[in-house]
Amino acid sequence: MKFTVEIDVMPLKEILDPQGKAVKLGLGHLGIENVQEVRIGRHITMTMQAKDEKEARATVEKACEKLLSNVIMETYTYTIKEQKTVGRK
Amino acid sequence: MKFTVEIDVMPLKEILDPQGKAVKLGLGHLGIENVQEVRIGRHITMTMQAKDEKEARATVEKACEKLLSNVIMETYTYTIKEQKTVGRK
């Protein structure tokens, strides 16, 4: 089975996000003053083969823990969707 | 009204994504061989005040076009959700 995975890696709430602060400042320079908080992280999309969703989930967890996020400073969320092949078995 | 906005900025499909390629290689070193494609972009969360969803949407579009994405190389998608205050008017 083929899966599409969408992962968001974000700085923890307790941790300062200078990139977000810079963007908020930049928005102010554009005349956008109604934004309160900006936080910036990474968005990762993947396609993968796995025998079922459980295996896909295990792979994603491993990838997030070991490579994609720094668990001390970041948190990750993900969604896994099966890619359906339309019109043939 | 208060809104939470989630924005994904991703490199266009036609454009090489060296960061994604590097991550795919890194996954291989971890023994994860079942991933086909990896693409990496930015995930931005914002909270904002606006009088209605239309105004919020206009602000987000302007922020994406002028600051958050480079429209020549990147594409953006976003979702806007109203923050409900529970238990008081």
N, CA and C atoms of all chains as a GROMACS GRO file, in nm:
protein
  534
    1MET      N    1   0.084  -0.120   0.000
    1MET     CA    2   0.000   0.000   0.000
    1MET      C    3   0.088   0.124   0.000
    2LYS      N    4   0.036   0.226  -0.065
    2LYS     CA    5   0.112   0.350  -0.076
    2LYS      C    6   0.048   0.457   0.012
    3PHE      N    7   0.130   0.527   0.086
    3PHE     CA    8   0.078   0.629   0.178
    3PHE      C    9   0.140   0.765   0.150
    4THR      N   10   0.060   0.868   0.174
    4THR     CA   11   0.111   1.004   0.173
    4THR      C   12   0.113   1.051   0.317
    5VAL      N   13   0.226   1.104   0.358
    5VAL     CA   14   0.241   1.149   0.496
    5VAL      C   15   0.268   1.300   0.498
    6GLU      N   16   0.200   1.368   0.586
    6GLU     CA   17   0.223   1.513   0.604
    6GLU      C   18   0.268   1.534   0.748
    7ILE      N   19   0.385   1.590   0.765
    7ILE     CA   20   0.441   1.609   0.899
    7ILE      C   21   0.465   1.759   0.925
    8ASP      N   22   0.427   1.803   1.043
    8ASP     CA   23   0.461   1.939   1.086
    8ASP      C   24   0.555   1.930   1.205
    9VAL      N   25   0.667   1.997   1.197
    9VAL     CA   26   0.761   2.003   1.309
    9VAL      C   27   0.764   2.148   1.356
   10MET      N   28   0.725   2.171   1.481
   10MET     CA   29   0.715   2.308   1.532
   10MET      C   30   0.798   2.325   1.658
   11PRO      N   31   0.852   2.446   1.679
   11PRO     CA   32   0.922   2.472   1.806
   11PRO      C   33   0.823   2.459   1.922
   12LEU      N   34   0.868   2.403   2.032
   12LEU     CA   35   0.783   2.391   2.152
   12LEU      C   36   0.734   2.529   2.197
   13LYS      N   37   0.616   2.531   2.255
   13LYS     CA   38   0.556   2.657   2.300
   13LYS      C   39   0.647   2.734   2.396
   14GLU      N   40   0.721   2.660   2.479
   14GLU     CA   41   0.804   2.723   2.583
   14GLU      C   42   0.928   2.788   2.523
   15ILE      N   43   0.956   2.755   2.397
   15ILE     CA   44   1.083   2.798   2.339
   15ILE      C   45   1.061   2.920   2.249
   16LEU      N   46   1.148   3.018   2.261
   16LEU     CA   47   1.140   3.137   2.177
   16LEU      C   48   1.153   3.099   2.031
   17ASP      N   49   1.084   3.172   1.946
   17ASP     CA   50   1.091   3.144   1.803
   17ASP      C   51   1.130   3.274   1.732
   18PRO      N   52   1.262   3.299   1.720
   18PRO     CA   53   1.309   3.425   1.662
   18PRO      C   54   1.261   3.445   1.518
   19GLN      N   55   1.250   3.333   1.443
   19GLN     CA   56   1.204   3.342   1.304
   19GLN      C   57   1.060   3.396   1.300
   20GLY      N   58   0.979   3.342   1.391
   20GLY     CA   59   0.840   3.389   1.401
   20GLY      C   60   0.833   3.535   1.438
   21LYS      N   61   0.918   3.576   1.532
   21LYS     CA   62   0.922   3.716   1.574
   21LYS      C   63   0.959   3.806   1.457
   22ALA      N   64   1.057   3.761   1.377
   22ALA     CA   65   1.101   3.839   1.261
   22ALA      C   66   0.989   3.853   1.160
   23VAL      N   67   0.915   3.745   1.139
   23VAL     CA   68   0.804   3.749   1.044
   23VAL      C   69   0.696   3.844   1.094
   24LYS      N   70   0.670   3.840   1.224
   24LYS     CA   71   0.567   3.930   1.279
   24LYS      C   72   0.607   4.077   1.255
   25LEU      N   73   0.734   4.105   1.275
   25LEU     CA   74   0.786   4.240   1.248
   25LEU      C   75   0.769   4.277   1.101
   26GLY      N   76   0.803   4.181   1.014
   26GLY     CA   77   0.790   4.203   0.870
   26GLY      C   78   0.646   4.230   0.831
   27LEU      N   79   0.553   4.158   0.893
   27LEU     CA   80   0.411   4.180   0.865
   27LEU      C   81   0.372   4.323   0.904
   28GLY      N   82   0.425   4.369   1.018
   28GLY     CA   83   0.400   4.507   1.060
   28GLY      C   84   0.445   4.607   0.954
   29HIS      N   85   0.563   4.581   0.895
   29HIS     CA   86   0.614   4.671   0.791
   29HIS      C   87   0.524   4.671   0.668
   30LEU      N   88   0.453   4.561   0.648
   30LEU     CA   89   0.359   4.552   0.535
   30LEU      C   90   0.224   4.615   0.568
   31GLY      N   91   0.212   4.663   0.690
   31GLY     CA   92   0.085   4.722   0.731
   31GLY      C   93  -0.014   4.622   0.789
   32ILE      N   94   0.034   4.500   0.814
   32ILE     CA   95  -0.053   4.398   0.873
   32ILE      C   96  -0.030   4.398   1.024
   33GLU      N   97  -0.125   4.459   1.096
   33GLU     CA   98  -0.104   4.481   1.240
   33GLU      C   99  -0.195   4.391   1.324
   34ASN      N  100  -0.281   4.315   1.260
   34ASN     CA  101  -0.379   4.236   1.336
   34ASN      C  102  -0.334   4.093   1.365
   35VAL      N  103  -0.206   4.066   1.344
   35VAL     CA  104  -0.154   3.932   1.374
   35VAL      C  105  -0.091   3.934   1.514
   36GLN      N  106  -0.134   3.840   1.598
   36GLN     CA  107  -0.082   3.839   1.735
   36GLN      C  108   0.043   3.754   1.753
   37GLU      N  109   0.036   3.633   1.702
   37GLU     CA  110   0.148   3.543   1.725
   37GLU      C  111   0.182   3.469   1.597
   38VAL      N  112   0.311   3.455   1.573
   38VAL     CA  113   0.354   3.380   1.456
   38VAL      C  114   0.457   3.279   1.503
   39ARG      N  115   0.440   3.154   1.463
   39ARG     CA  116   0.543   3.054   1.492
   39ARG      C  117   0.574   2.980   1.364
   40ILE      N  118   0.703   2.952   1.345
   40ILE     CA  119   0.745   2.894   1.219
   40ILE      C  120   0.817   2.762   1.242
   41GLY      N  121   0.776   2.663   1.167
   41GLY     CA  122   0.840   2.533   1.174
   41GLY      C  123   0.857   2.476   1.036
   42ARG      N  124   0.869   2.345   1.028
   42ARG     CA  125   0.890   2.280   0.898
   42ARG      C  126   0.768   2.195   0.863
   43HIS      N  127   0.741   2.190   0.733
   43HIS     CA  128   0.637   2.100   0.684
   43HIS      C  129   0.703   2.001   0.590
   44ILE      N  130   0.679   1.873   0.615
   44ILE     CA  131   0.744   1.769   0.536
   44ILE      C  132   0.636   1.681   0.475
   45THR      N  133   0.644   1.659   0.345
   45THR     CA  134   0.553   1.562   0.283
   45THR      C  135   0.638   1.445   0.234
   46MET      N  136   0.583   1.327   0.246
   46MET     CA  137   0.654   1.205   0.207
   46MET      C  138   0.556   1.112   0.139
   47THR      N  139   0.606   1.033   0.046
   47THR     CA  140   0.527   0.920   0.000
   47THR      C  141   0.604   0.794   0.039
   48MET      N  142   0.532   0.693   0.085
   48MET     CA  143   0.601   0.569   0.126
   48MET      C  144   0.519   0.444   0.097
   49GLN      N  145   0.589   0.335   0.086
   49GLN     CA  146   0.529   0.203   0.072
   49GLN      C  147   0.530   0.137   0.209
   50ALA      N  148   0.418   0.074   0.245
   50ALA     CA  149   0.415  -0.003   0.369
   50ALA      C  150   0.304  -0.106   0.356
   51LYS      N  151   0.315  -0.215   0.434
   51LYS     CA  152   0.213  -0.319   0.416
   51LYS      C  153   0.079  -0.281   0.478
   52ASP      N  154   0.083  -0.195   0.578
   52ASP     CA  155  -0.043  -0.143   0.633
   52ASP      C  156  -0.016  -0.009   0.704
   53GLU      N  157  -0.123   0.050   0.758
   53GLU     CA  158  -0.106   0.182   0.818
   53GLU      C  159  -0.019   0.176   0.942
   54LYS      N  160  -0.028   0.063   1.014
   54LYS     CA  161   0.052   0.049   1.135
   54LYS      C  162   0.202   0.057   1.103
   55GLU      N  163   0.241  -0.014   0.997
   55GLU     CA  164   0.382  -0.009   0.958
   55GLU      C  165   0.422   0.132   0.914
   56ALA      N  166   0.334   0.197   0.839
   56ALA     CA  167   0.362   0.334   0.794
   56ALA      C  168   0.381   0.426   0.915
   57ARG      N  169   0.293   0.409   1.013
   57ARG     CA  170   0.298   0.491   1.134
   57ARG      C  171   0.430   0.471   1.210
   58ALA      N  172   0.472   0.346   1.220
   58ALA     CA  173   0.597   0.315   1.289
   58ALA      C  174   0.715   0.381   1.217
   59THR      N  175   0.714   0.374   1.084
   59THR     CA  176   0.821   0.436   1.005
   59THR      C  177   0.825   0.587   1.028
   60VAL      N  178   0.707   0.648   1.025
   60VAL     CA  179   0.700   0.794   1.041
   60VAL      C  180   0.750   0.834   1.180
   61GLU      N  181   0.706   0.759   1.283
   61GLU     CA  182   0.750   0.790   1.420
   61GLU      C  183   0.902   0.784   1.430
   62LYS      N  184   0.958   0.678   1.373
   62LYS     CA  185   1.104   0.662   1.378
   62LYS      C  186   1.174   0.778   1.307
   63ALA      N  187   1.124   0.812   1.188
   63ALA     CA  188   1.183   0.921   1.111
   63ALA      C  189   1.176   1.052   1.189
   64CYS      N  190   1.061   1.077   1.253
   64CYS     CA  191   1.044   1.203   1.328
   64CYS      C  192   1.136   1.208   1.448
   65GLU      N  193   1.143   1.096   1.521
   65GLU     CA  194   1.222   1.094   1.645
   65GLU      C  195   1.371   1.104   1.618
   66LYS      N  196   1.416   1.037   1.511
   66LYS     CA  197   1.560   1.023   1.489
   66LYS      C  198   1.618   1.126   1.394
   67LEU      N  199   1.534   1.179   1.305
   67LEU     CA  200   1.592   1.264   1.200
   67LEU      C  201   1.521   1.397   1.182
   68LEU      N  202   1.388   1.394   1.177
   68LEU     CA  203   1.316   1.514   1.132
   68LEU      C  204   1.297   1.619   1.240
   69SER      N  205   1.291   1.575   1.366
   69SER     CA  206   1.271   1.674   1.472
   69SER      C  207   1.374   1.656   1.581
   70ASN      N  208   1.397   1.763   1.653
   70ASN     CA  209   1.481   1.759   1.772
   70ASN      C  210   1.383   1.759   1.889
   71VAL      N  211   1.364   1.641   1.949
   71VAL     CA  212   1.256   1.627   2.047
   71VAL      C  213   1.273   1.713   2.172
   72ILE      N  214   1.394   1.765   2.193
   72ILE     CA  215   1.415   1.853   2.308
   72ILE      C  216   1.354   1.991   2.284
   73MET      N  217   1.358   2.034   2.159
   73MET     CA  218   1.313   2.170   2.128
   73MET      C  219   1.190   2.175   2.039
   74GLU      N  220   1.152   2.061   1.984
   74GLU     CA  221   1.044   2.065   1.884
   74GLU      C  222   0.941   1.957   1.911
   75THR      N  223   0.825   1.979   1.855
   75THR     CA  224   0.719   1.881   1.865
   75THR      C  225   0.672   1.850   1.723
   76TYR      N  226   0.625   1.730   1.700
   76TYR     CA  227   0.578   1.698   1.565
   76TYR      C  228   0.436   1.640   1.568
   77THR      N  229   0.365   1.668   1.459
   77THR     CA  230   0.234   1.607   1.438
   77THR      C  231   0.233   1.556   1.295
   78TYR      N  232   0.155   1.452   1.270
   78TYR     CA  233   0.151   1.403   1.132
   78TYR      C  234   0.016   1.342   1.098
   79THR      N  235  -0.011   1.338   0.970
   79THR     CA  236  -0.129   1.265   0.921
   79THR      C  237  -0.081   1.169   0.813
   80ILE      N  238  -0.144   1.052   0.811
   80ILE     CA  239  -0.110   0.950   0.710
   80ILE      C  240  -0.234   0.921   0.630
   81LYS      N  241  -0.222   0.928   0.497
   81LYS     CA  242  -0.337   0.895   0.412
   81LYS      C  243  -0.296   0.789   0.312
   82GLU      N  244  -0.385   0.693   0.291
   82GLU     CA  245  -0.356   0.594   0.187
   82GLU      C  246  -0.380   0.656   0.051
   83GLN      N  247  -0.287   0.630  -0.041
   83GLN     CA  248  -0.309   0.674  -0.179
   83GLN      C  249  -0.388   0.568  -0.250
   84LYS      N  250  -0.506   0.604  -0.297
   84LYS     CA  251  -0.590   0.508  -0.368
   84LYS      C  252  -0.557   0.514  -0.516
   85THR      N  253  -0.545   0.399  -0.577
   85THR     CA  254  -0.530   0.396  -0.721
   85THR      C  255  -0.669   0.383  -0.780
   86VAL      N  256  -0.708   0.480  -0.859
   86VAL     CA  257  -0.844   0.482  -0.911
   86VAL      C  258  -0.850   0.403  -1.042
   87GLY      N  259  -0.951   0.321  -1.055
   87GLY     CA  260  -0.981   0.261  -1.184
   87GLY      C  261  -0.907   0.132  -1.217
   88ARG      N  262  -0.821   0.081  -1.128
   88ARG     CA  263  -0.768  -0.052  -1.152
   88ARG      C  264  -0.729  -0.117  -1.019
   89LYS      N  265  -0.722  -0.250  -1.024
   89LYS     CA  266  -0.692  -0.322  -0.900
   89LYS      C  267  -0.542  -0.332  -0.878
   90MET      N  268  -1.335   3.899   1.601
   90MET     CA  269  -1.322   3.754   1.601
   90MET      C  270  -1.175   3.715   1.593
   91LYS      N  271  -1.146   3.606   1.658
   91LYS     CA  272  -1.007   3.561   1.662
   91LYS      C  273  -0.992   3.435   1.575
   92PHE      N  274  -0.889   3.432   1.496
   92PHE     CA  275  -0.869   3.319   1.405
   92PHE      C  276  -0.731   3.255   1.426
   93THR      N  277  -0.728   3.124   1.405
   93THR     CA  278  -0.601   3.053   1.400
   93THR      C  279  -0.577   3.015   1.254
   94VAL      N  280  -0.460   3.046   1.206
   94VAL     CA  281  -0.427   3.020   1.066
   94VAL      C  282  -0.310   2.923   1.059
   95GLU      N  283  -0.322   2.824   0.974
   95GLU     CA  284  -0.212   2.729   0.952
   95GLU      C  285  -0.173   2.739   0.804
   96ILE      N  286  -0.048   2.771   0.780
   96ILE     CA  287  -0.002   2.790   0.642
   96ILE      C  288   0.112   2.692   0.611
   97ASP      N  289   0.104   2.629   0.495
   97ASP     CA  290   0.216   2.547   0.446
   97ASP      C  291   0.274   2.613   0.323
   98VAL      N  292   0.404   2.633   0.323
   98VAL     CA  293   0.472   2.687   0.205
   98VAL      C  294   0.566   2.578   0.154
   99MET      N  295   0.543   2.533   0.031
   99MET     CA  296   0.621   2.420  -0.021
   99MET      C  297   0.688   2.459  -0.152
  100PRO      N  298   0.806   2.400  -0.180
  100PRO     CA  299   0.868   2.424  -0.310
  100PRO      C  300   0.779   2.367  -0.421
  101LEU      N  301   0.771   2.437  -0.533
  101LEU     CA  302   0.691   2.388  -0.646
  101LEU      C  303   0.740   2.252  -0.692
  102LYS      N  304   0.649   2.172  -0.743
  102LYS     CA  305   0.681   2.035  -0.788
  102LYS      C  306   0.794   2.033  -0.890
  103GLU      N  307   0.799   2.137  -0.975
  103GLU     CA  308   0.896   2.139  -1.085
  103GLU      C  309   1.037   2.173  -1.034
  104ILE      N  310   1.044   2.217  -0.911
  104ILE     CA  311   1.172   2.267  -0.859
  104ILE      C  312   1.238   2.163  -0.770
  105LEU      N  313   1.368   2.145  -0.790
  105LEU     CA  314   1.443   2.050  -0.709
  105LEU      C  315   1.438   2.091  -0.562
  106ASP      N  316   1.438   1.992  -0.476
  106ASP     CA  317   1.433   2.020  -0.332
  106ASP      C  318   1.551   1.949  -0.265
  107PRO      N  319   1.668   2.016  -0.264
  107PRO     CA  320   1.789   1.951  -0.211
  107PRO      C  321   1.775   1.909  -0.065
  108GLN      N  322   1.698   1.987   0.014
  108GLN     CA  323   1.677   1.954   0.154
  108GLN      C  324   1.601   1.820   0.165
  109GLY      N  325   1.500   1.806   0.081
  109GLY     CA  326   1.423   1.681   0.079
  109GLY      C  327   1.511   1.563   0.039
  110LYS      N  328   1.596   1.586  -0.061
  110LYS     CA  329   1.687   1.480  -0.106
  110LYS      C  330   1.781   1.438   0.007
  111ALA      N  331   1.831   1.537   0.081
  111ALA     CA  332   1.922   1.509   0.192
  111ALA      C  333   1.851   1.427   0.300
  112VAL      N  334   1.727   1.463   0.328
  112VAL     CA  335   1.652   1.389   0.429
  112VAL      C  336   1.626   1.246   0.383
  113LYS      N  337   1.596   1.229   0.254
  113LYS     CA  338   1.574   1.094   0.203
  113LYS      C  339   1.700   1.008   0.222
  114LEU      N  340   1.814   1.067   0.194
  114LEU     CA  341   1.941   0.999   0.214
  114LEU      C  342   1.960   0.964   0.362
  115GLY      N  343   1.931   1.059   0.448
  115GLY     CA  344   1.943   1.038   0.592
  115GLY      C  345   1.853   0.926   0.640
  116LEU      N  346   1.732   0.919   0.585
  116LEU     CA  347   1.640   0.811   0.621
  116LEU      C  348   1.700   0.676   0.581
  117GLY      N  349   1.764   0.673   0.465
  117GLY     CA  350   1.832   0.550   0.419
  117GLY      C  351   1.937   0.505   0.520
  118HIS      N  352   2.013   0.601   0.573
  118HIS     CA  353   2.116   0.567   0.672
  118HIS      C  354   2.055   0.512   0.801
  119LEU      N  355   1.929   0.552   0.828
  119LEU     CA  356   1.858   0.500   0.947
  119LEU      C  357   1.795   0.364   0.920
  120GLY      N  358   1.810   0.317   0.798
  120GLY     CA  359   1.749   0.188   0.762
  120GLY      C  360   1.605   0.201   0.714
  121ILE      N  361   1.562   0.324   0.688
  121ILE     CA  362   1.426   0.344   0.635
  121ILE      C  363   1.436   0.357   0.484
  122GLU      N  364   1.398   0.248   0.418
  122GLU     CA  365   1.419   0.241   0.273
  122GLU      C  366   1.288   0.250   0.194
  123ASN      N  367   1.175   0.252   0.267
  123ASN     CA  368   1.046   0.247   0.198
  123ASN      C  369   0.986   0.384   0.168
  124VAL      N  370   1.068   0.490   0.184
  124VAL     CA  371   1.019   0.624   0.153
  124VAL      C  372   1.061   0.660   0.010
  125GLN      N  373   0.962   0.703  -0.070
  125GLN     CA  374   0.993   0.734  -0.210
  125GLN      C  375   1.032   0.879  -0.232
  126GLU      N  376   0.952   0.967  -0.179
  126GLU     CA  377   0.978   1.108  -0.207
  126GLU      C  378   0.964   1.188  -0.079
  127VAL      N  379   1.053   1.284  -0.061
  127VAL     CA  380   1.045   1.373   0.054
  127VAL      C  381   1.055   1.516   0.003
  128ARG      N  382   0.964   1.598   0.045
  128ARG     CA  383   0.976   1.741   0.013
  128ARG      C  384   0.960   1.822   0.141
  129ILE      N  385   1.040   1.924   0.153
  129ILE     CA  386   1.042   2.000   0.278
  129ILE      C  387   1.010   2.146   0.254
  130GLY      N  388   0.920   2.196   0.332
  130GLY     CA  389   0.883   2.337   0.324
  130GLY      C  390   0.868   2.394   0.462
  131ARG      N  391   0.792   2.502   0.472
  131ARG     CA  392   0.773   2.568   0.601
  131ARG      C  393   0.628   2.555   0.645
  132HIS      N  394   0.613   2.545   0.777
  132HIS     CA  395   0.478   2.546   0.834
  132HIS      C  396   0.469   2.667   0.926
  133ILE      N  397   0.368   2.748   0.905
  133ILE     CA  398   0.353   2.871   0.983
  133ILE      C  399   0.217   2.870   1.052
  134THR      N  400   0.217   2.894   1.182
  134THR     CA  401   0.090   2.912   1.251
  134THR      C  402   0.081   3.056   1.299
  135MET      N  403  -0.037   3.111   1.290
  135MET     CA  404  -0.061   3.251   1.330
  135MET      C  405  -0.191   3.259   1.405
  136THR      N  406  -0.199   3.354   1.496
  136THR     CA  407  -0.330   3.391   1.549
  136THR      C  408  -0.354   3.536   1.508
  137MET      N  409  -0.476   3.566   1.470
  137MET     CA  410  -0.506   3.703   1.428
  137MET      C  411  -0.648   3.745   1.462
  138GLN      N  412  -0.663   3.874   1.473
  138GLN     CA  413  -0.794   3.936   1.493
  138GLN      C  414  -0.845   3.984   1.357
  139ALA      N  415  -0.971   3.960   1.328
  139ALA     CA  416  -1.031   4.015   1.206
  139ALA      C  417  -1.181   4.021   1.227
  140LYS      N  418  -1.246   4.110   1.151
  140LYS     CA  419  -1.389   4.124   1.178
  140LYS      C  420  -1.471   4.007   1.125
  141ASP      N  421  -1.419   3.942   1.020
  141ASP     CA  422  -1.486   3.820   0.972
  141ASP      C  423  -1.384   3.734   0.896
  142GLU      N  424  -1.430   3.619   0.850
  142GLU     CA  425  -1.336   3.528   0.785
  142GLU      C  426  -1.281   3.587   0.656
  143LYS      N  427  -1.364   3.665   0.588
  143LYS     CA  428  -1.321   3.725   0.461
  143LYS      C  429  -1.200   3.815   0.485
  144GLU      N  430  -1.208   3.897   0.589
  144GLU     CA  431  -1.095   3.986   0.621
  144GLU      C  432  -0.971   3.905   0.659
  145ALA      N  433  -0.992   3.800   0.738
  145ALA     CA  434  -0.880   3.714   0.779
  145ALA      C  435  -0.814   3.653   0.655
  146ARG      N  436  -0.898   3.607   0.563
  146ARG     CA  437  -0.848   3.545   0.440
  146ARG      C  438  -0.764   3.645   0.359
  147ALA      N  439  -0.813   3.767   0.347
  147ALA     CA  440  -0.742   3.871   0.271
  147ALA      C  441  -0.605   3.900   0.335
  148THR      N  442  -0.603   3.903   0.468
  148THR     CA  443  -0.476   3.928   0.538
  148THR      C  444  -0.377   3.814   0.512
  149VAL      N  445  -0.427   3.692   0.521
  149VAL     CA  446  -0.340   3.576   0.501
  149VAL      C  447  -0.285   3.575   0.358
  150GLU      N  448  -0.371   3.602   0.261
  150GLU     CA  449  -0.326   3.603   0.120
  150GLU      C  450  -0.215   3.706   0.100
  151LYS      N  451  -0.236   3.824   0.158
  151LYS     CA  452  -0.136   3.931   0.143
  151LYS      C  453  -0.004   3.889   0.209
  152ALA      N  454  -0.014   3.833   0.331
  152ALA     CA  455   0.107   3.790   0.402
  152ALA      C  456   0.181   3.683   0.322
  153CYS      N  457   0.107   3.588   0.264
  153CYS     CA  458   0.170   3.480   0.187
  153CYS      C  459   0.237   3.533   0.061
  154GLU      N  460   0.166   3.622  -0.010
  154GLU     CA  461   0.217   3.671  -0.138
  154GLU      C  462   0.339   3.762  -0.119
  155LYS      N  463   0.336   3.843  -0.014
  155LYS     CA  464   0.438   3.948   0.000
  155LYS      C  465   0.554   3.909   0.090
  156LEU      N  466   0.529   3.814   0.182
  156LEU     CA  467   0.634   3.790   0.281
  156LEU      C  468   0.667   3.642   0.300
  157LEU      N  469   0.564   3.560   0.313
  157LEU     CA  470   0.589   3.423   0.360
  157LEU      C  471   0.635   3.328   0.250
  158SER      N  472   0.596   3.355   0.127
  158SER     CA  473   0.638   3.263   0.020
  158SER      C  474   0.698   3.342  -0.094
  159ASN      N  475   0.781   3.274  -0.170
  159ASN     CA  476   0.835   3.329  -0.293
  159ASN      C  477   0.753   3.264  -0.404
  160VAL      N  478   0.660   3.340  -0.463
  160VAL     CA  479   0.562   3.278  -0.554
  160VAL      C  480   0.624   3.222  -0.681
  161ILE      N  481   0.747   3.259  -0.710
  161ILE     CA  482   0.814   3.203  -0.829
  161ILE      C  483   0.859   3.059  -0.802
  162MET      N  484   0.898   3.031  -0.680
  162MET     CA  485   0.952   2.898  -0.649
  162MET      C  486   0.867   2.817  -0.555
  163GLU      N  487   0.770   2.880  -0.492
  163GLU     CA  488   0.696   2.810  -0.387
  163GLU      C  489   0.545   2.825  -0.406
  164THR      N  490   0.475   2.736  -0.343
  164THR     CA  491   0.330   2.741  -0.345
  164THR      C  492   0.282   2.737  -0.200
  165TYR      N  493   0.168   2.798  -0.172
  165TYR     CA  494   0.121   2.796  -0.034
  165TYR      C  495  -0.024   2.748  -0.025
  166THR      N  496  -0.054   2.684   0.084
  166THR     CA  497  -0.192   2.647   0.115
  166THR      C  498  -0.216   2.688   0.259
  167TYR      N  499  -0.342   2.716   0.291
  167TYR     CA  500  -0.369   2.756   0.430
  167TYR      C  501  -0.509   2.714   0.472
  168THR      N  502  -0.526   2.704   0.603
  168THR     CA  503  -0.660   2.684   0.660
  168THR      C  504  -0.679   2.791   0.768
  169ILE      N  505  -0.801   2.839   0.776
  169ILE     CA  506  -0.836   2.941   0.876
  169ILE      C  507  -0.945   2.884   0.964
  170LYS      N  508  -0.924   2.891   1.095
  170LYS     CA  509  -1.028   2.844   1.187
  170LYS      C  510  -1.059   2.952   1.288
  171GLU      N  511  -1.186   2.968   1.318
  171GLU     CA  512  -1.223   3.064   1.420
  171GLU      C  513  -1.193   3.005   1.557
  172GLN      N  514  -1.136   3.087   1.644
  172GLN     CA  515  -1.114   3.042   1.782
  172GLN      C  516  -1.239   3.073   1.861
  173LYS      N  517  -1.303   2.970   1.911
  173LYS     CA  518  -1.426   2.990   1.989
  173LYS      C  519  -1.388   3.009   2.136
  174THR      N  520  -1.449   3.106   2.198
  174THR     CA  521  -1.432   3.121   2.342
  174THR      C  522  -1.544   3.041   2.408
  175VAL      N  523  -1.505   2.942   2.484
  175VAL     CA  524  -1.604   2.854   2.543
  175VAL      C  525  -1.652   2.910   2.677
  176GLY      N  526  -1.780   2.911   2.699
  176GLY     CA  527  -1.832   2.939   2.831
  176GLY      C  528  -1.856   3.084   2.868
  177ARG      N  529  -1.828   3.177   2.774
  177ARG     CA  530  -1.870   3.315   2.802
  177ARG      C  531  -1.891   3.389   2.670
  178LYS      N  532  -1.971   3.494   2.678
  178LYS     CA  533  -2.002   3.569   2.556
  178LYS      C  534  -1.894   3.673   2.526
   0.00000   0.00000   0.00000
